[in-house]
Amino acid sequence: MIETIEVAKRDVLGSRAMIKIREKGLIPAILYGHGQENVCLTVSLETVNNLIKHGTKLVSLSGDVVDTALLRAVQWSSMGDHIIHVDFARVSQTEDVEVTIPVHLHGEAPGALSAAGQLRFLTHEIVIKCPASLIPEYLVCEIGALQLGQSIHVSELTLPAGATAITPGAIVIVQVAVAAGDAAAEALASQIEPELIRKEKPAEAGA
């Protein structure tokens, strides 16, 4: 999905100028790529927050610059509490691009419903390659059939049409592992059918 956002060109540079820009509720940005000149921009903080909130990657720039671009990077402060800069990369909607997409779990893993099982969500995002116009907001990982000791790998995810995974297929997305602790061990043992003990036949007389 493509979203239209308004940007403005900026001529001022330097850290003091950037602070003043942010005090106005704007975020410094740069547009680059396709062999064209880099353009310094500003975009409203509210707009950037909305792009992040909705997972938007592809945008249509309007205002002082008219172009199609990917939101390539968001730079945060050293404390991670506010945005200080964003990068946009020029792109055509038909062009294949590599993007990082979040993974959302869907369902409830049967193997994690007892004390013996622990759901471990190991890989929260992967890199895929797809046409810019078909970038998904997120990928869904179905865990409704995941039993104790089982895993779901990148290669098992359902990708959008035209998309391929760049992240290696052997990477584990989620697994149900045996939880640590005595209680978990007892719960696991209770799920295993006890071994049948056959009675020995009495010795035959005279044997």
HELIX and SHEET records of a PDB file:
HELIX    1   1 SER A   15  GLU A   23  1                                   9    
HELIX    2   2 LEU A   45  HIS A   54  1                                  10    
HELIX    3   3 PRO A  110  ALA A  112  5                                   3    
HELIX    4   4 ALA A  132  LEU A  134  5                                   3    
HELIX    5   5 VAL A  154  GLU A  156  5                                   3    
HELIX    6   6 ASP A  182  GLN A  191  1                                  10    
SHEET    1   A 7 GLU A   3  LYS A   9  0                                        
SHEET    2   A 7 VAL A  39  SER A  44 -1                                        
SHEET    3   A 7 LEU A  26  TYR A  32 -1                                        
SHEET    4   A 7 ILE A  83  ARG A  90  1                                        
SHEET    5   A 7 ASP A  67  TRP A  76 -1                                        
SHEET    6   A 7 LEU A  58  GLY A  63 -1                                        
SHEET    7   A 7 GLU A   3  LYS A   9  1                                        
SHEET    1   B 4 LEU A 139  GLU A 142  0                                        
SHEET    2   B 4 ASP A  96  HIS A 106  1                                        
SHEET    3   B 4 GLU A 125  PRO A 131 -1                                        
SHEET    4   B 4 THR A 164  ALA A 165 -1                                        
SHEET    1   C 3 GLY A 117  PHE A 121  0                                        
SHEET    2   C 3 VAL A 172  VAL A 178 -1                                        
SHEET    3   C 3 SER A 151  HIS A 153 -1                                        
END                                                                             
